[in-house]
Amino acid sequence: MNSIVRIMPDPKLRSEPLAFDFRSAMRHLVGGVSVITVGRGSETSGMTVTSVSSLSVEPASLIVSVNRNASSWPILQRERVFGVNILAADQLEVADRFAGKGGAKGAERFAGAEWRKRATGVPLLVGALAAFDCEVEDIIERHSHGIVIGRVLHVDATAPAAALAYWQGDYLTVDRDEDMLKLATMSVPNPQSTRKF
C-alpha cells in the first residue's frame, strides 16, 4: 500500500496551508449526524454537528464540540442544558435546516418536525434514533470551540434503523441490514484455498 507522508509544520506558525490540509484530511473521518438543541420557551435554537461522542456510562455523559461563533453558543452557556438528537437517514431535511440551509434561524429551524420535552425542557426530536436530554457538567474553551461535557438526564431511543452519516462533504446512509446483505452477496476469495504447502 502506498501512502503519502507530509511533514507537518510547527503548529505555532498557524499557516493557511496547514488548515486546508487538516480540513481535507478530516473529511476522511465518517461522522454520525446529530442535531444539538438549546433553549426553552420562545428562545430556542440548534445546530447540526458530527462531533458527539460518549464520555462514560457511569454516570451517563457525553461530549460535543460547539463553535463559539454559533448562534446557539450564548444560549447554551446561559441555560446550561441541551439536547442531542442522533438523526435517522430519513431526517436529512432536519439536518439541512439546522445546518442553516434555506436561511432558517433560531426557532424557525424546528418547523416541519415533531418535538417533545423531557426534564430540562429542551426540545428533543421525535423519531430520532436516540435523543439525550442533558445538563452541562463542564465547558472547556479551546481555540474556536467549546468542548461541552453533558450529564445525561433522560434517553429516548427508537428501534434500530438506518442512520445518517457525513463523509467527504456529503450525507450518506448507513443501514446495517442493507449493508450486511450487500457484503453477503460479494464474492470474497478464501485465502486458504490459494495457499500452497
C-alpha positions as CSV (number, residue, x, y, z in Angstrom):
1,M,0.0,0.0,0.0
2,N,1.4,3.4,-1.0
3,S,0.9,6.3,1.3
4,I,1.8,9.9,1.2
5,V,3.7,11.3,4.2
6,R,3.6,15.0,4.8
7,I,5.8,16.6,7.4
8,M,3.6,18.9,9.5
9,P,5.0,22.4,10.1
10,D,5.3,23.9,13.5
11,P,1.7,24.4,14.7
12,K,2.8,27.8,16.2
13,L,3.0,29.1,12.6
14,R,-0.7,28.5,12.1
15,S,-0.3,28.6,8.3
16,E,-3.3,28.5,6.0
17,P,-1.9,25.5,4.1
18,L,-1.9,23.5,7.3
19,A,-5.6,24.5,8.0
20,F,-6.5,23.4,4.4
21,D,-4.6,20.1,4.8
22,F,-6.2,19.5,8.1
23,R,-9.8,20.1,6.8
24,S,-9.1,17.8,3.8
25,A,-7.7,15.1,6.0
26,M,-10.7,15.2,8.4
27,R,-13.1,14.7,5.5
28,H,-12.0,11.0,5.6
29,L,-13.5,10.6,9.1
30,V,-17.1,9.4,8.9
31,G,-19.3,11.1,11.4
32,G,-22.7,10.3,12.7
33,V,-25.0,13.3,12.2
34,S,-26.8,14.8,15.2
35,V,-28.7,18.0,16.0
36,I,-27.9,19.8,19.2
37,T,-30.9,21.7,20.5
38,V,-30.7,24.5,23.1
39,G,-33.0,27.0,24.8
40,R,-36.5,26.8,26.2
41,G,-39.7,28.6,25.5
42,S,-39.6,31.3,22.8
43,E,-35.8,31.3,22.6
44,T,-34.7,28.0,21.1
45,S,-32.0,27.2,18.5
46,G,-29.8,24.4,17.4
47,M,-27.1,23.2,15.1
48,T,-26.1,20.2,13.1
49,V,-22.9,18.5,14.3
50,T,-20.8,15.4,13.8
51,S,-18.8,16.0,17.0
52,V,-20.9,14.0,19.5
53,S,-19.1,11.2,21.5
54,S,-19.9,9.2,24.6
55,L,-17.7,10.0,27.6
56,S,-18.8,7.5,30.2
57,V,-21.7,5.1,31.1
58,E,-21.4,5.6,34.9
59,P,-22.5,8.4,35.1
60,A,-24.1,8.6,31.6
61,S,-22.4,11.5,29.9
62,L,-21.3,12.7,26.5
63,I,-19.1,15.3,24.8
64,V,-19.9,17.7,22.0
65,S,-17.7,20.3,20.4
66,V,-19.6,23.6,19.7
67,N,-18.2,26.5,17.6
68,R,-18.2,29.6,19.9
69,N,-19.4,31.7,17.0
70,A,-22.6,29.7,16.6
71,S,-25.8,31.4,17.4
72,S,-26.6,28.6,19.9
73,W,-23.5,29.2,21.9
74,P,-24.7,32.0,24.2
75,I,-27.9,30.2,24.9
76,L,-26.0,27.0,25.8
77,Q,-23.7,29.0,28.1
78,R,-26.6,30.8,29.8
79,E,-29.1,27.9,30.1
80,R,-26.6,25.1,30.7
81,V,-28.9,22.4,29.2
82,F,-29.1,20.9,25.8
83,G,-30.4,18.1,23.7
84,V,-28.5,15.7,21.5
85,N,-30.6,14.1,18.7
86,I,-29.0,11.3,16.6
87,L,-30.5,11.5,13.2
88,A,-32.0,8.7,11.2
89,A,-31.3,8.5,7.4
90,D,-34.8,9.9,6.6
91,Q,-34.2,13.1,8.6
92,L,-31.9,14.7,6.1
93,E,-34.2,17.8,5.9
94,V,-33.8,18.3,9.6
95,A,-30.0,18.1,9.3
96,D,-30.1,20.7,6.5
97,R,-32.4,23.1,8.4
98,F,-30.2,23.0,11.5
99,A,-27.1,23.4,9.3
100,G,-28.6,26.7,8.1
101,K,-29.5,25.7,4.6
102,G,-32.5,27.7,3.4
103,G,-31.7,30.5,5.8
104,A,-33.8,29.3,8.8
105,K,-32.6,30.7,12.1
106,G,-33.4,30.1,15.8
107,A,-36.9,28.7,16.4
108,E,-37.6,28.6,12.6
109,R,-35.3,25.5,12.4
110,F,-37.8,23.4,14.5
111,A,-40.6,23.7,11.8
112,G,-41.5,20.6,9.9
113,A,-40.7,18.1,12.6
114,E,-42.2,16.9,15.9
115,W,-40.5,17.7,19.2
116,R,-41.1,16.7,22.8
117,K,-39.6,17.9,26.1
118,R,-38.3,16.0,29.0
119,A,-36.6,17.0,32.3
120,T,-34.7,20.1,31.1
121,G,-37.4,21.5,28.8
122,V,-35.1,21.5,25.8
123,P,-36.7,20.2,22.5
124,L,-35.9,16.6,21.6
125,L,-36.7,15.2,18.1
126,V,-39.5,12.6,18.0
127,G,-38.3,9.8,15.7
128,A,-34.6,10.4,16.2
129,L,-32.6,7.2,16.5
130,A,-31.8,8.4,20.0
131,A,-32.4,11.7,21.9
132,F,-30.5,12.7,25.0
133,D,-31.7,15.3,27.5
134,C,-28.6,16.8,29.1
135,E,-27.4,19.3,31.6
136,V,-23.9,20.9,31.2
137,E,-21.4,19.5,33.6
138,D,-18.4,21.4,32.3
139,I,-17.3,23.5,29.4
140,I,-13.7,23.7,28.3
141,E,-13.0,26.5,25.8
142,R,-10.2,25.9,23.4
143,H,-9.4,27.8,20.2
144,S,-12.6,28.4,18.2
145,H,-14.7,25.8,20.1
146,G,-16.1,24.8,23.4
147,I,-15.9,21.2,24.5
148,V,-19.2,20.6,26.3
149,I,-19.5,17.7,28.8
150,G,-23.1,16.9,29.3
151,R,-24.6,14.7,32.0
152,V,-27.5,12.7,30.5
153,L,-30.7,13.0,32.4
154,H,-33.0,11.1,30.0
155,V,-32.7,9.0,26.9
156,D,-35.3,8.3,24.2
157,A,-34.4,5.6,21.8
158,T,-36.2,4.0,18.8
159,A,-35.9,0.7,17.1
160,P,-32.7,0.3,15.1
161,A,-33.0,1.9,11.7
162,A,-30.7,3.4,9.0
163,A,-28.5,6.2,10.3
164,L,-27.5,9.5,8.7
165,A,-23.7,9.9,8.4
166,Y,-21.4,12.6,6.9
167,W,-18.4,11.8,4.8
168,Q,-16.3,13.6,2.2
169,G,-18.6,16.7,2.4
170,D,-21.9,14.9,1.9
171,Y,-24.5,12.9,3.7
172,L,-24.8,9.1,3.3
173,T,-27.0,6.4,4.7
174,V,-25.6,3.7,7.0
175,D,-28.1,0.7,7.1
176,R,-26.8,-2.3,8.9
177,D,-29.3,-4.8,7.3
178,E,-28.8,-3.5,3.8
179,D,-25.1,-3.2,4.1
180,M,-24.7,-6.7,5.5
181,L,-26.8,-8.0,2.6
182,K,-24.5,-6.3,0.1
183,L,-21.5,-7.8,1.8
184,A,-23.0,-11.2,1.8
185,T,-23.6,-11.1,-1.9
186,M,-20.0,-10.1,-2.7
187,S,-17.7,-12.9,-3.7
188,V,-14.6,-12.9,-1.5
189,P,-11.9,-15.4,-2.3
190,N,-10.9,-17.7,0.5
191,P,-7.1,-17.1,1.2
192,Q,-6.9,-20.7,2.5
193,S,-7.8,-22.1,-1.0
194,T,-4.8,-20.4,-2.8
195,R,-2.2,-21.3,-0.1
196,K,0.4,-23.8,-1.3
197,F,2.1,-26.1,1.2
